[in-house]
Amino acid sequence: MSAITPSPISRLITGASSGIGLALVRYWLSQGSPVIAVARRASHCQVLLQLQSEHLTGGPVLHIHDADITDEQQLEDLATCLRTNNQIPDHIIQCAGMLHDPAQSLTPEKRLEDISLKALQRSFAVNAFGPILLARTLLPLLDSKRRTVFASLSARVGSIQDNHLGGWYSYRASKAAQNQLLRTLAIETRRRLPNLTVLALHPGTTDTPLSQPYQRNVPEGKLFSAERSAHQLAAIIDGAGENDHGRFVAWDGSDIPW
């Protein structure tokens, strides 16, 4: 009797229409893995549509879904669609995030006087609430018998212990809140989903629209391309096991203090 070939690992990636999210979509497709790409306007992203057309026959499949991770109903609709179409991921990688929003005149705060309720609410909605709402909605879909991963992009500036410069109140605080939510999730799922690994990931400073206005102070050699960041993070995610559960880990595999 011939051995049964295990099905390939399927990845769901949010924030998939640009930056690190899009680079991860490209990478895992190139590795032969099916990918579910999720973004607010994923179905309008020409790059994703082109990638999908290139994978229509043979090889890994790319599915595209529109969903805003800050909208509970859209997340529920996404879960229903995934369940109905049997598009159940093994790995969920949350890449959506917000540092600034020119459309709403939101920029990182340099001083106490720069803080606004609008900026705080928007930063927390995207960077803290979105990831845990995504987990609440999609983790019940996962096959508890398979090795699964829930990874979310955080940032070193979310580390309270590592904060030596101040500033960026909303972004720092929202990432710190995400870290606490993920750490709490890791503690609960250790009991309920023993085959799940939860990770908070720091990708390093990456050349994406999120960081572009603030790159001039980045030391030489410390600004990564989206492709390099994706490869580094993919290696961590693909190699994650039981001992990595609940870690806050940097792109180079080192632990970051909470």
C-alpha positions as CSV (number, residue, x, y, z in Angstrom):
1,M,0.0,0.0,0.0
2,S,1.4,3.4,-1.0
3,A,1.8,6.1,1.6
4,I,-0.8,8.8,1.7
5,T,0.7,12.2,0.6
6,P,-0.2,14.9,3.1
7,S,-2.1,17.8,1.7
8,P,0.0,21.0,1.3
9,I,-0.2,23.7,4.0
10,S,-2.8,26.4,3.1
11,R,-2.2,29.9,4.2
12,L,-4.6,32.8,4.8
13,I,-3.0,36.2,4.7
14,T,-4.7,39.5,5.6
15,G,-3.3,42.8,4.4
16,A,-2.5,40.8,1.3
17,S,-2.8,43.6,-1.3
18,S,0.5,45.4,-0.6
19,G,3.7,45.3,1.4
20,I,4.7,42.3,3.4
21,G,1.3,40.6,3.0
22,L,1.6,40.7,-0.8
23,A,5.2,39.5,-0.7
24,L,4.1,36.6,1.5
25,V,1.4,35.7,-1.0
26,R,4.0,35.6,-3.8
27,Y,6.5,33.6,-1.8
28,W,4.2,30.8,-0.7
29,L,2.6,30.5,-4.1
30,S,6.1,30.1,-5.5
31,Q,6.7,27.3,-2.9
32,G,3.6,25.5,-4.2
33,S,1.3,26.4,-1.3
34,P,-2.4,27.4,-1.8
35,V,-3.1,30.9,-0.5
36,I,-6.2,32.8,0.6
37,A,-5.5,36.5,0.1
38,V,-7.7,38.9,2.2
39,A,-7.8,42.7,2.2
40,R,-10.4,45.4,2.3
41,R,-10.3,45.7,-1.5
42,A,-8.5,42.5,-2.5
43,S,-10.8,41.9,-5.5
44,H,-9.8,45.3,-6.9
45,C,-6.0,44.6,-6.5
46,Q,-4.6,44.2,-10.0
47,V,-1.5,42.4,-8.7
48,L,-3.5,39.8,-6.8
49,L,-5.8,39.3,-9.8
50,Q,-2.8,38.8,-12.1
51,L,-1.4,36.2,-9.7
52,Q,-4.7,34.5,-9.5
53,S,-4.9,34.2,-13.3
54,E,-1.4,32.7,-13.4
55,H,-2.5,29.9,-11.0
56,L,-5.8,28.9,-12.6
57,T,-4.6,25.6,-14.0
58,G,-2.2,23.3,-12.1
59,G,-0.1,24.2,-9.1
60,P,-1.2,26.2,-6.1
61,V,-4.5,28.0,-6.1
62,L,-5.0,31.7,-5.0
63,H,-8.3,32.6,-3.6
64,I,-9.2,36.3,-3.1
65,H,-11.6,37.7,-0.5
66,D,-12.6,41.2,0.5
67,A,-12.8,41.8,4.3
68,D,-12.0,44.5,6.7
69,I,-10.5,43.0,9.9
70,T,-12.0,45.8,12.0
71,D,-15.6,44.9,10.8
72,E,-17.1,42.0,12.7
73,Q,-19.8,41.4,10.2
74,Q,-17.3,41.2,7.3
75,L,-15.2,38.8,9.3
76,E,-18.2,36.6,9.9
77,D,-19.1,36.7,6.2
78,L,-15.5,35.7,5.4
79,A,-15.7,32.7,7.8
80,T,-19.0,31.6,6.2
81,C,-17.5,31.9,2.8
82,L,-14.4,29.9,3.7
83,R,-16.5,27.2,5.4
84,T,-18.9,26.9,2.5
85,N,-16.2,26.7,-0.1
86,N,-14.0,24.4,1.9
87,Q,-11.1,26.9,2.0
88,I,-9.9,26.1,5.4
89,P,-6.3,27.4,6.1
90,D,-3.7,25.8,8.3
91,H,-1.8,29.0,8.9
92,I,-3.4,32.5,9.4
93,I,-1.0,35.4,9.0
94,Q,-2.3,38.8,9.9
95,C,-0.3,41.5,8.1
96,A,-2.7,44.5,8.2
97,G,-1.5,47.5,10.2
98,M,-1.6,51.2,10.4
99,L,1.0,53.8,11.3
100,H,-0.3,56.8,9.5
101,D,-3.4,57.7,7.3
102,P,-3.0,60.8,5.1
103,A,-6.6,60.5,4.1
104,Q,-7.7,61.1,7.7
105,S,-4.7,63.4,8.5
106,L,-3.4,60.9,11.0
107,T,0.4,60.8,11.7
108,P,2.6,59.4,14.5
109,E,2.6,61.8,17.5
110,K,5.8,63.4,18.5
111,R,4.5,65.2,21.5
112,L,1.7,64.8,24.1
113,E,-0.1,67.7,22.5
114,D,-0.4,65.8,19.2
115,I,-2.6,63.1,20.7
116,S,-6.2,62.9,19.5
117,L,-9.0,60.5,20.3
118,K,-9.5,59.9,16.6
119,A,-5.9,58.7,16.1
120,L,-6.0,56.5,19.2
121,Q,-9.3,54.8,18.2
122,R,-8.1,54.2,14.6
123,S,-4.7,52.8,15.6
124,F,-6.3,50.5,18.2
125,A,-9.0,49.3,15.8
126,V,-6.5,48.2,13.2
127,N,-3.4,47.2,15.2
128,A,-5.0,45.7,18.3
129,F,-8.7,44.9,17.9
130,G,-8.5,43.6,14.3
131,P,-6.0,40.8,15.0
132,I,-7.9,39.4,18.0
133,L,-11.2,39.7,16.2
134,L,-9.7,37.8,13.3
135,A,-8.6,35.1,15.7
136,R,-11.9,34.9,17.4
137,T,-13.7,34.4,14.0
138,L,-11.3,32.1,12.1
139,L,-9.7,29.9,14.7
140,P,-12.8,27.8,15.1
141,L,-12.4,26.8,11.4
142,L,-9.0,25.2,11.9
143,D,-8.5,21.5,12.0
144,S,-7.4,20.8,15.6
145,K,-5.6,17.6,14.5
146,R,-3.2,19.4,12.2
147,R,-0.3,21.6,13.1
148,T,-1.6,25.2,12.7
149,V,-0.3,28.7,13.2
150,F,-1.8,32.1,14.0
151,A,0.8,34.8,13.4
152,S,0.3,38.5,13.5
153,L,2.7,41.3,12.6
154,S,3.5,43.4,15.6
155,A,6.5,45.8,16.0
156,R,9.5,46.2,18.3
157,V,8.1,49.7,19.2
158,G,5.3,47.9,20.9
159,S,7.7,46.5,23.5
160,I,7.2,48.5,26.8
161,Q,10.6,47.4,28.1
162,D,12.4,48.4,24.9
163,N,10.8,51.9,24.7
164,H,13.8,54.3,25.2
165,L,12.8,57.1,22.7
166,G,9.1,57.8,23.4
167,G,6.8,59.3,20.8
168,W,4.4,57.5,18.5
169,Y,1.9,57.2,21.3
170,S,-1.0,55.6,19.3
171,Y,1.1,53.2,17.3
172,R,3.3,52.0,20.3
173,A,0.3,51.6,22.6
174,S,-1.8,49.8,20.0
175,K,1.0,47.3,19.2
176,A,1.6,46.8,22.9
177,A,-2.2,46.0,23.3
178,Q,-2.0,43.6,20.4
179,N,0.9,41.9,22.1
180,Q,-1.0,41.5,25.3
181,L,-4.0,40.1,23.4
182,L,-1.9,37.6,21.5
183,R,-0.1,36.6,24.7
184,T,-3.5,36.0,26.4
185,L,-4.7,34.1,23.4
186,A,-1.6,31.9,23.5
187,I,-2.3,31.0,27.2
188,E,-5.9,30.0,26.5
189,T,-5.2,28.1,23.3
190,R,-2.4,26.1,25.0
191,R,-5.2,24.2,26.7
192,R,-7.9,24.3,24.0
193,L,-5.9,24.0,20.8
194,P,-2.6,22.2,21.7
195,N,-1.6,21.9,18.0
196,L,-1.8,25.7,17.4
197,T,1.2,28.0,17.6
198,V,0.5,31.7,18.3
199,L,3.2,34.2,17.3
200,A,3.7,38.0,17.5
201,L,6.3,38.9,14.8
202,H,8.5,41.9,14.3
203,P,9.4,42.1,10.6
204,G,12.1,44.8,10.9
205,T,11.8,48.1,9.2
206,T,10.5,47.3,5.7
207,D,10.2,49.4,2.6
208,T,6.5,49.6,2.4
209,P,3.9,52.4,2.2
210,L,3.5,52.1,6.0
211,S,7.2,53.1,6.6
212,Q,8.0,55.3,3.6
213,P,7.6,58.7,5.2
214,Y,9.9,57.7,8.1
215,Q,12.8,55.9,6.4
216,R,15.4,58.6,6.4
217,N,16.6,57.8,9.9
218,V,16.9,54.1,9.3
219,P,20.5,53.0,9.6
220,E,22.2,51.7,6.5
221,G,21.5,48.0,5.9
222,K,18.5,48.0,8.3
223,L,15.8,48.8,5.7
224,F,14.5,45.5,4.2
225,S,12.7,45.0,1.0
226,A,9.2,43.5,1.4
227,E,10.5,40.3,-0.3
228,R,13.4,39.9,2.2
229,S,11.0,40.5,5.1
230,A,8.6,38.0,3.7
231,H,11.3,35.3,3.3
232,Q,12.6,35.9,6.9
233,L,9.1,35.7,8.4
234,A,8.1,32.7,6.3
235,A,11.1,30.8,7.6
236,I,10.0,31.5,11.2
237,I,6.3,30.6,10.5
238,D,7.2,27.5,8.6
239,G,9.6,26.3,11.3
240,A,7.3,27.2,14.2
241,G,6.6,24.4,16.7
242,E,5.3,23.8,20.2
243,N,8.2,25.6,21.8
244,D,7.5,28.8,19.8
245,H,4.0,29.1,21.1
246,G,3.3,32.6,22.6
247,R,6.6,34.2,21.5
248,F,7.2,37.8,20.5
249,V,10.0,37.2,18.0
250,A,12.0,39.4,15.6
251,W,12.8,38.7,12.0
252,D,16.1,37.2,12.9
253,G,14.6,34.7,15.3
254,S,15.5,36.5,18.5
255,D,13.0,37.1,21.3
256,I,11.8,40.7,22.0
257,P,11.0,41.7,25.6
258,W,7.3,42.4,26.1
